[in-house]
Amino acid sequence: MKYYIIAGEASGDLHASNLMQAIREKDTSADFRFWGGDLMQEVGGTLVKHYRELAFMGFWEVITNLKTILKNIKICKEDVSRFQPDAIIFVDYPGFNMRIAKWAKGQGIATHYYVSPQIWAWKENRIKDIKRDVDHMYVILPFEKDFYEEKHDFKVHFVGHPLLDQIEKRKEISFEDFKHKHQLDDKPIIALLPGSRKQEISKMLTVMLSVVPNYPSYQFVIAGAPSQDEEFYKSIVSDSKVKLIQNDTYNLLSKSHAALVTSGTATLETALFDVPEVVCYKGNLISYLIAKQIVKLDYISLVNLIMDREVVKELIQNEFTSKKLKIELDKILDSSKRKTLLSDYKDLKTKLGGVGASRRTAELIVNSFDLK
């Protein structure tokens, strides 16, 4: 079968690559063409556009790059038409993917959506488009199944969270080997995960680095995004004691004592590695003010959303200051707070449904052809 896959961000590249591997186990003749990243390329197939060319974050950023986005939509439609896939698989990235889904449905192409758009947070009216344009929806958060089926009478498949698969299959490395590989010292590590896009990294990392002098007994290590090069980080980091590690985030988290994390998938990854964290976010002011008016959530981190209560502290916009960051970092370095967090993390993993999301989704997609 021929599969056309669209993933527009680093997290989508990760989830799509694992899904591709699982599909190939079920369909050995699978032919992939995709928009994504390096991880998908490693699995095999043809890359049309890299997500580095697609990632625009925030309302203001989308508006100012609208011409490029519309051009990419046109390119995508033309490329899908030439490829003539048996199925098109959308991985998150809803602003772009829902436009393509509407068009693809009209072309008679089977539409599969893996990692649901977060319409439970905002743009709930997108449910009409999803019901019309998406043949099969695979959700990865436990509360999404109730949201779709009980509130909106739309059948979906809860497949579990794919991050559990990724973490399960990684190879463990000793601290000594990790330290040697990246030229670190023996001090406990505080990981800095400032995001993946240039505009967010610049904002987040500057504040994160401001607390470094307060913790001489720790070493601070930045998890570099695969989409950014070393020179970009060097333009922000002036302290030579702060290390940068690229393409090794999971090993970094597995060896970290605490972490400062930009809101996003990384907040969940950090929790799954049992690392106490402070969640941080500061975006473009215009985008933030618009979002504040329309997003209907009590929390921004996946950890708190899944648990439906504050498990990890969130410092958002004006709350994200050096002073408050130090206060919250001190708390998670305290042994009593850490014990509570680790207990909550255990409950979090239970709610996520265990490993096997990629395999379950692949089976459902491949088997869907048998139902025709």
The 8 nearest C-alpha neighbors of each residue, nearest first, counted from 0:
[[1, 29, 85, 30, 2, 28, 26, 84],
 [2, 0, 30, 84, 85, 29, 31, 86],
 [1, 3, 31, 86, 84, 87, 30, 85],
 [2, 4, 87, 32, 33, 31, 84, 88],
 [5, 3, 33, 88, 87, 89, 2, 34],
 [4, 6, 34, 89, 33, 90, 35, 88],
 [7, 5, 35, 11, 90, 34, 12, 8],
 [6, 8, 50, 92, 35, 53, 11, 54],
 [7, 9, 11, 50, 10, 6, 12, 54],
 [10, 8, 12, 11, 13, 50, 36, 7],
 [11, 9, 13, 12, 8, 14, 264, 6],
 [10, 12, 6, 8, 14, 13, 9, 15],
 [11, 13, 9, 15, 35, 10, 36, 14],
 [14, 12, 10, 16, 11, 15, 38, 9],
 [15, 13, 11, 17, 16, 12, 18, 10],
 [14, 16, 18, 12, 17, 13, 11, 19],
 [15, 17, 39, 19, 13, 18, 14, 38],
 [18, 16, 20, 14, 19, 15, 357, 21],
 [17, 19, 357, 15, 21, 16, 20, 22],
 [20, 18, 22, 16, 21, 17, 15, 23],
 [19, 21, 17, 23, 18, 22, 16, 24],
 [20, 22, 18, 24, 358, 19, 23, 361],
 [23, 21, 361, 19, 25, 24, 20, 26],
 [22, 24, 26, 27, 20, 25, 21, 29],
 [25, 23, 21, 22, 26, 27, 20, 19],
 [24, 26, 22, 23, 27, 21, 362, 365],
 [27, 25, 23, 29, 28, 24, 22, 365],
 [26, 28, 23, 29, 24, 25, 22, 30],
 [27, 29, 26, 30, 0, 23, 1, 25],
 [30, 28, 0, 26, 27, 23, 1, 31],
 [29, 31, 1, 2, 0, 28, 44, 32],
 [32, 30, 44, 2, 3, 1, 29, 33],
 [33, 31, 45, 3, 44, 46, 4, 2],
 [34, 32, 4, 46, 3, 5, 47, 35],
 [33, 35, 5, 48, 47, 6, 46, 49],
 [36, 34, 6, 49, 50, 12, 7, 33],
 [35, 37, 49, 12, 39, 38, 50, 40],
 [36, 38, 40, 39, 41, 35, 12, 49],
 [39, 37, 41, 40, 36, 16, 12, 13],
 [38, 40, 16, 42, 41, 37, 36, 12],
 [39, 41, 37, 43, 38, 42, 36, 44],
 [40, 42, 38, 39, 43, 37, 16, 44],
 [43, 41, 39, 40, 16, 20, 38, 19],
 [44, 42, 40, 41, 39, 45, 31, 30],
 [43, 45, 31, 32, 30, 40, 46, 42],
 [44, 46, 32, 33, 47, 31, 43, 40],
 [45, 47, 33, 48, 34, 32, 40, 44],
 [46, 48, 34, 33, 45, 49, 32, 35],
 [49, 47, 34, 46, 50, 35, 52, 33],
 [48, 50, 35, 36, 51, 52, 34, 47],
 [49, 51, 7, 53, 35, 52, 8, 36],
 [52, 50, 49, 53, 54, 226, 8, 36],
 [51, 53, 50, 49, 54, 48, 7, 55],
 [54, 52, 50, 51, 7, 55, 49, 68],
 [55, 53, 51, 50, 52, 8, 56, 7],
 [54, 56, 61, 60, 53, 57, 64, 196],
 [57, 55, 60, 54, 61, 58, 196, 59],
 [58, 56, 60, 286, 59, 61, 55, 283],
 [57, 59, 286, 61, 60, 62, 56, 289],
 [58, 60, 62, 61, 57, 286, 63, 285],
 [59, 61, 63, 57, 62, 58, 55, 56],
 [62, 60, 64, 58, 59, 63, 65, 55],
 [63, 61, 65, 59, 64, 60, 58, 66],
 [62, 64, 60, 61, 65, 59, 66, 58],
 [65, 63, 61, 62, 67, 66, 60, 68],
 [66, 64, 68, 62, 67, 63, 61, 69],
 [65, 67, 69, 68, 64, 70, 63, 62],
 [68, 66, 70, 65, 64, 69, 71, 53],
 [69, 67, 65, 71, 70, 66, 72, 64],
 [70, 68, 72, 66, 71, 67, 65, 73],
 [69, 71, 67, 73, 68, 72, 66, 74],
 [72, 70, 74, 68, 73, 69, 75, 67],
 [73, 71, 69, 75, 70, 74, 76, 68],
 [72, 74, 70, 76, 71, 75, 77, 69],
 [75, 73, 71, 77, 72, 76, 78, 70],
 [76, 74, 78, 72, 73, 77, 71, 79],
 [77, 75, 79, 73, 78, 74, 80, 72],
 [76, 78, 80, 74, 75, 79, 73, 81],
 [77, 79, 75, 81, 80, 76, 74, 82],
 [80, 78, 82, 76, 81, 77, 83, 75],
 [81, 79, 77, 83, 78, 82, 76, 84],
 [80, 82, 78, 79, 83, 77, 76, 84],
 [81, 83, 79, 80, 84, 78, 32, 3],
 [82, 84, 80, 81, 79, 85, 1, 108],
 [85, 83, 1, 86, 2, 82, 3, 87],
 [84, 86, 1, 0, 2, 108, 109, 83],
 [87, 85, 109, 2, 84, 108, 110, 3],
 [86, 88, 3, 110, 4, 2, 111, 109],
 [89, 87, 4, 111, 112, 3, 110, 5],
 [88, 90, 112, 5, 4, 113, 96, 111],
 [89, 91, 113, 6, 114, 11, 5, 112],
 [90, 92, 114, 93, 116, 115, 89, 113],
 [93, 91, 7, 96, 94, 95, 90, 6],
 [94, 92, 96, 95, 97, 91, 116, 98],
 [95, 93, 96, 92, 97, 98, 116, 91],
 [96, 94, 93, 98, 97, 92, 99, 72],
 [95, 97, 93, 99, 98, 94, 92, 100],
 [96, 98, 100, 93, 99, 95, 94, 101],
 [99, 97, 96, 101, 100, 95, 102, 94],
 [98, 100, 96, 102, 97, 101, 103, 95],
 [101, 99, 97, 103, 102, 98, 132, 104],
 [102, 100, 132, 104, 98, 99, 103, 97],
 [101, 103, 99, 105, 100, 104, 106, 98],
 [104, 102, 106, 100, 105, 108, 101, 99],
 [105, 103, 107, 106, 101, 102, 132, 108],
 [106, 104, 102, 103, 107, 101, 108, 132],
 [105, 107, 103, 104, 108, 102, 80, 101],
 [106, 108, 104, 105, 103, 109, 110, 102],
 [107, 109, 103, 106, 104, 86, 110, 85],
 [110, 108, 86, 87, 107, 134, 85, 111],
 [111, 109, 87, 134, 133, 86, 108, 88],
 [110, 112, 88, 135, 134, 136, 87, 89],
 [113, 111, 89, 136, 88, 137, 90, 135],
 [112, 114, 137, 90, 89, 115, 136, 111],
 [115, 113, 91, 138, 90, 139, 137, 112],
 [114, 116, 138, 91, 113, 117, 112, 137],
 [117, 115, 93, 118, 91, 114, 92, 119],
 [118, 116, 119, 120, 115, 121, 122, 123],
 [117, 119, 123, 121, 120, 122, 116, 125],
 [118, 120, 117, 121, 123, 146, 122, 143],
 [121, 119, 118, 295, 294, 117, 296, 122],
 [120, 122, 294, 118, 123, 119, 295, 293],
 [123, 121, 124, 118, 125, 120, 119, 293],
 [122, 124, 118, 125, 121, 126, 119, 120],
 [123, 125, 126, 122, 127, 118, 128, 121],
 [126, 124, 123, 128, 127, 122, 129, 118],
 [125, 127, 129, 124, 128, 123, 130, 118],
 [128, 126, 130, 125, 129, 124, 131, 132],
 [129, 127, 131, 125, 126, 130, 132, 101],
 [128, 130, 126, 133, 132, 131, 127, 125],
 [131, 129, 127, 128, 132, 133, 126, 153],
 [130, 132, 128, 129, 133, 127, 101, 134],
 [131, 133, 129, 101, 104, 100, 128, 130],
 [134, 132, 129, 110, 135, 130, 131, 111],
 [133, 135, 110, 111, 109, 132, 136, 130],
 [136, 134, 111, 133, 112, 110, 137, 155],
 [135, 137, 112, 155, 111, 113, 156, 138],
 [138, 136, 156, 113, 157, 155, 112, 114],
 [139, 137, 157, 114, 115, 140, 156, 158],
 [138, 140, 160, 159, 158, 157, 114, 141],
 [139, 141, 143, 142, 138, 160, 351, 159],
 [140, 142, 143, 144, 351, 139, 350, 157],
 [141, 143, 144, 145, 140, 146, 305, 147],
 [144, 142, 146, 145, 141, 140, 147, 138],
 [145, 143, 147, 146, 142, 148, 157, 141],
 [146, 144, 149, 148, 143, 147, 142, 150],
 [147, 145, 143, 150, 144, 148, 149, 142],
 [148, 146, 151, 153, 144, 145, 150, 149],
 [147, 149, 152, 153, 145, 154, 151, 150],
 [150, 148, 145, 152, 151, 146, 147, 144],
 [149, 151, 146, 147, 148, 152, 145, 153],
 [150, 152, 147, 153, 148, 149, 146, 126],
 [153, 151, 148, 149, 150, 147, 154, 146],
 [154, 152, 148, 147, 151, 155, 130, 149],
 [153, 155, 148, 152, 147, 156, 136, 144],
 [156, 154, 136, 137, 144, 153, 157, 138],
 [155, 157, 137, 158, 138, 136, 154, 144],
 [158, 156, 138, 139, 159, 137, 144, 155],
 [157, 159, 356, 139, 156, 359, 138, 360],
 [160, 158, 139, 356, 352, 351, 157, 353],
 [159, 161, 139, 162, 356, 351, 163, 140],
 [162, 160, 356, 164, 163, 357, 14, 159],
 [163, 161, 165, 164, 160, 166, 268, 14],
 [162, 164, 354, 166, 161, 165, 160, 167],
 [165, 163, 167, 354, 161, 162, 166, 355],
 [164, 166, 162, 167, 163, 168, 169, 161],
 [165, 167, 163, 169, 164, 168, 162, 249],
 [168, 166, 164, 165, 169, 163, 354, 162],
 [167, 169, 165, 166, 164, 170, 163, 171],
 [170, 168, 166, 167, 171, 165, 249, 250],
 [169, 171, 172, 168, 167, 250, 166, 249],
 [170, 172, 169, 173, 250, 253, 168, 249],
 [173, 171, 177, 176, 170, 174, 250, 175],
 [174, 172, 176, 175, 177, 171, 178, 254],
 [175, 173, 177, 176, 178, 254, 172, 179],
 [174, 176, 178, 173, 177, 179, 172, 180],
 [175, 177, 179, 173, 178, 174, 180, 172],
 [176, 178, 174, 180, 179, 175, 173, 181],
 [179, 177, 183, 175, 176, 181, 180, 182],
 [178, 180, 182, 176, 177, 181, 175, 183],
 [179, 181, 177, 178, 182, 176, 183, 175],
 [180, 182, 178, 179, 183, 177, 244, 242],
 [183, 181, 179, 178, 180, 184, 177, 242],
 [182, 184, 178, 181, 179, 185, 242, 180],
 [183, 185, 186, 178, 182, 218, 179, 187],
 [186, 184, 187, 183, 178, 218, 188, 175],
 [185, 187, 217, 184, 218, 188, 216, 183],
 [188, 186, 217, 256, 218, 185, 189, 255],
 [189, 187, 255, 218, 256, 217, 219, 190],
 [188, 190, 257, 219, 258, 255, 256, 218],
 [189, 191, 258, 220, 219, 221, 188, 255],
 [192, 190, 221, 259, 258, 220, 193, 222],
 [191, 193, 260, 222, 194, 261, 221, 259],
 [194, 192, 200, 261, 203, 204, 191, 260],
 [195, 193, 200, 261, 192, 196, 199, 224],
 [194, 196, 224, 200, 197, 226, 193, 199],
 [197, 195, 199, 198, 200, 194, 54, 226],
 [196, 198, 200, 199, 201, 195, 227, 194],
 [197, 199, 201, 200, 196, 202, 282, 56],
 [200, 198, 202, 201, 197, 196, 203, 194],
 [199, 201, 193, 197, 203, 202, 194, 204],
 [202, 200, 198, 199, 204, 203, 197, 205],
 [203, 201, 199, 200, 204, 205, 198, 281],
 [202, 204, 200, 193, 205, 206, 201, 199],
 [203, 205, 207, 206, 193, 200, 201, 202],
 [204, 206, 208, 207, 203, 202, 201, 209],
 [205, 207, 209, 208, 204, 203, 321, 320],
 [208, 206, 204, 209, 205, 210, 203, 259],
 [209, 207, 205, 211, 206, 210, 204, 236],
 [208, 210, 206, 207, 211, 321, 205, 212],
 [211, 209, 208, 213, 212, 207, 321, 325],
 [210, 212, 213, 208, 209, 214, 219, 207],
 [213, 211, 214, 210, 215, 209, 208, 238],
 [214, 212, 211, 210, 215, 325, 209, 216],
 [213, 215, 216, 212, 217, 211, 210, 218],
 [214, 216, 217, 213, 212, 218, 211, 186],
 [217, 215, 214, 186, 218, 187, 213, 188],
 [218, 216, 186, 187, 215, 214, 188, 219],
 [217, 219, 188, 186, 189, 187, 220, 241],
 [220, 218, 189, 241, 188, 190, 217, 242],
 [219, 221, 242, 190, 243, 241, 191, 189],
 [222, 220, 191, 243, 223, 190, 244, 242],
 [221, 223, 192, 244, 248, 245, 191, 243],
 [224, 222, 245, 244, 221, 243, 225, 246],
 [223, 225, 195, 226, 227, 222, 245, 194],
 [226, 224, 227, 246, 223, 245, 228, 195],
 [225, 227, 224, 51, 195, 228, 196, 9],
 [228, 226, 224, 225, 231, 229, 223, 195],
 [227, 229, 230, 231, 226, 232, 225, 224],
 [228, 230, 232, 231, 233, 227, 243, 223],
 [231, 229, 233, 232, 228, 234, 227, 235],
 [230, 232, 234, 229, 233, 228, 227, 235],
 [233, 231, 234, 235, 229, 230, 236, 228],
 [232, 234, 230, 236, 235, 231, 229, 237],
 [233, 235, 232, 231, 236, 230, 237, 229],
 [234, 236, 232, 233, 237, 205, 201, 231],
 [237, 235, 233, 238, 234, 232, 241, 239],
 [236, 238, 239, 235, 233, 234, 241, 240],
 [239, 237, 240, 241, 236, 208, 242, 211],
 [240, 238, 241, 237, 242, 236, 233, 243],
 [239, 241, 238, 242, 218, 219, 237, 220],
 [242, 240, 219, 239, 238, 220, 243, 218],
 [241, 243, 220, 221, 240, 244, 219, 239],
 [244, 242, 221, 220, 222, 223, 245, 241],
 [245, 243, 222, 223, 221, 247, 242, 246],
 [244, 246, 223, 247, 222, 243, 224, 225],
 [247, 245, 248, 225, 244, 223, 224, 222],
 [246, 248, 245, 250, 249, 251, 244, 222],
 [249, 247, 251, 250, 222, 246, 252, 245],
 [250, 248, 252, 251, 247, 253, 166, 169],
 [249, 251, 253, 252, 248, 247, 254, 172],
 [250, 252, 248, 249, 254, 253, 255, 247],
 [253, 251, 255, 249, 254, 250, 248, 272],
 [252, 254, 250, 251, 255, 272, 249, 274],
 [255, 253, 252, 251, 250, 174, 256, 188],
 [256, 254, 188, 252, 257, 189, 253, 190],
 [255, 257, 188, 189, 187, 274, 254, 258],
 [258, 256, 189, 275, 274, 255, 276, 190],
 [259, 257, 190, 276, 189, 191, 260, 275],
 [260, 258, 277, 191, 276, 192, 278, 190],
 [259, 261, 192, 278, 279, 258, 193, 266],
 [260, 262, 279, 193, 194, 280, 278, 192],
 [263, 261, 300, 280, 279, 278, 266, 260],
 [264, 262, 265, 266, 261, 300, 301, 267],
 [263, 265, 266, 267, 268, 301, 262, 10],
 [266, 264, 268, 263, 267, 269, 260, 262],
 [267, 265, 269, 264, 268, 263, 262, 260],
 [266, 268, 270, 265, 269, 264, 302, 301],
 [269, 267, 265, 271, 270, 266, 264, 272],
 [268, 270, 272, 266, 267, 271, 274, 265],
 [271, 269, 273, 267, 272, 268, 274, 344],
 [270, 272, 268, 273, 269, 267, 344, 348],
 [271, 273, 270, 269, 274, 253, 252, 268],
 [274, 272, 270, 271, 341, 275, 344, 269],
 [273, 275, 257, 272, 270, 269, 276, 256],
 [276, 274, 257, 331, 337, 258, 273, 340],
 [277, 275, 258, 259, 257, 274, 278, 311],
 [276, 278, 259, 312, 260, 311, 313, 279],
 [279, 277, 313, 260, 261, 262, 312, 314],
 [280, 278, 261, 314, 262, 260, 313, 315],
 [279, 281, 315, 261, 262, 316, 314, 282],
 [282, 280, 316, 315, 203, 202, 319, 279],
 [283, 281, 284, 287, 280, 199, 316, 286],
 [282, 284, 286, 285, 287, 281, 57, 59],
 [285, 283, 287, 286, 282, 288, 281, 316],
 [284, 286, 288, 287, 283, 289, 59, 58],
 [287, 285, 58, 289, 283, 57, 284, 288],
 [286, 288, 284, 290, 285, 289, 291, 283],
 [289, 287, 291, 285, 290, 286, 284, 292],
 [290, 288, 286, 292, 287, 291, 285, 293],
 [291, 289, 287, 293, 292, 288, 294, 286],
 [290, 292, 288, 289, 293, 294, 287, 295],
 [291, 293, 290, 289, 294, 288, 295, 287],
 [292, 294, 290, 291, 295, 121, 289, 122],
 [295, 293, 121, 120, 290, 291, 296, 292],
 [296, 294, 120, 121, 293, 297, 119, 292],
 [297, 295, 298, 294, 120, 299, 304, 121],
 [296, 298, 295, 299, 304, 308, 307, 303],
 [299, 297, 296, 300, 304, 303, 309, 313],
 [298, 300, 301, 262, 296, 297, 304, 303],
 [301, 299, 302, 303, 262, 298, 266, 304],
 [300, 302, 304, 303, 267, 305, 266, 299],
 [303, 301, 300, 305, 304, 267, 306, 266],
 [302, 304, 306, 309, 308, 305, 301, 307],
 [305, 303, 307, 301, 306, 302, 298, 300],
 [304, 306, 307, 302, 303, 301, 140, 347],
 [305, 307, 303, 308, 304, 302, 347, 310],
 [308, 306, 304, 305, 303, 309, 302, 298],
 [309, 307, 303, 306, 310, 304, 305, 298],
 [310, 308, 303, 311, 312, 307, 306, 298],
 [309, 311, 303, 308, 312, 340, 343, 302],
 [312, 310, 309, 277, 313, 276, 303, 278],
 [311, 313, 277, 278, 314, 310, 309, 327],
 [314, 312, 278, 279, 315, 277, 311, 300],
 [315, 313, 319, 279, 318, 278, 280, 312],
 [314, 316, 280, 318, 319, 279, 281, 313],
 [315, 317, 281, 318, 319, 280, 282, 314],
 [318, 316, 319, 315, 320, 281, 314, 280],
 [319, 317, 314, 315, 316, 320, 323, 324],
 [318, 320, 314, 317, 315, 316, 279, 324],
 [321, 319, 323, 322, 318, 324, 206, 317],
 [320, 322, 324, 323, 206, 209, 325, 210],
 [323, 321, 325, 320, 324, 326, 210, 319],
 [324, 322, 326, 325, 320, 321, 327, 319],
 [323, 325, 321, 327, 326, 322, 320, 328],
 [324, 326, 328, 322, 323, 327, 329, 321],
 [327, 325, 323, 329, 324, 328, 322, 330],
 [328, 326, 330, 324, 329, 325, 323, 331],
 [327, 329, 325, 330, 331, 326, 324, 332],
 [330, 328, 332, 326, 327, 331, 325, 333],
 [331, 329, 327, 333, 328, 332, 336, 326],
 [332, 330, 333, 328, 329, 336, 337, 275],
 [331, 333, 329, 330, 328, 334, 337, 257],
 [334, 332, 331, 330, 336, 335, 337, 329],
 [333, 335, 337, 336, 338, 332, 331, 330],
 [336, 334, 338, 337, 333, 339, 331, 330],
 [337, 335, 339, 338, 334, 333, 331, 340],
 [336, 338, 334, 340, 335, 339, 331, 341],
 [337, 339, 335, 341, 336, 340, 334, 342],
 [340, 338, 342, 336, 337, 341, 343, 335],
 [341, 339, 343, 337, 342, 338, 344, 336],
 [340, 342, 344, 338, 343, 339, 273, 337],
 [341, 343, 339, 345, 340, 344, 338, 346],
 [344, 342, 340, 346, 345, 341, 347, 339],
 [343, 345, 347, 341, 346, 342, 270, 340],
 [344, 346, 342, 343, 347, 348, 341, 349],
 [347, 345, 349, 343, 344, 348, 350, 342],
 [346, 348, 344, 350, 345, 349, 343, 351],
 [349, 347, 351, 345, 350, 346, 344, 271],
 [348, 350, 346, 347, 351, 352, 345, 353],
 [351, 349, 347, 348, 352, 346, 141, 305],
 [352, 350, 348, 349, 159, 160, 353, 141],
 [353, 351, 159, 350, 349, 354, 348, 160],
 [352, 354, 351, 159, 163, 355, 349, 348],
 [353, 355, 164, 163, 356, 352, 159, 161],
 [354, 356, 358, 357, 359, 164, 353, 159],
 [357, 355, 158, 159, 161, 359, 358, 160],
 [356, 358, 18, 360, 359, 355, 361, 161],
 [357, 359, 361, 355, 21, 360, 356, 362],
 [360, 358, 356, 362, 361, 357, 355, 158],
 [359, 361, 363, 357, 362, 358, 356, 364],
 [362, 360, 22, 364, 358, 363, 359, 21],
 [363, 361, 359, 365, 360, 364, 366, 358],
 [362, 364, 360, 366, 361, 365, 367, 359],
 [365, 363, 361, 367, 362, 366, 360, 368],
 [364, 366, 362, 367, 363, 368, 361, 25],
 [367, 365, 363, 369, 368, 364, 362, 370],
 [366, 368, 364, 370, 369, 365, 363, 371],
 [369, 367, 366, 370, 371, 365, 364, 85],
 [368, 370, 366, 367, 371, 365, 364, 363],
 [371, 369, 367, 368, 366, 365, 364, 363],
 [370, 369, 368, 367, 366, 109, 365, 85]]
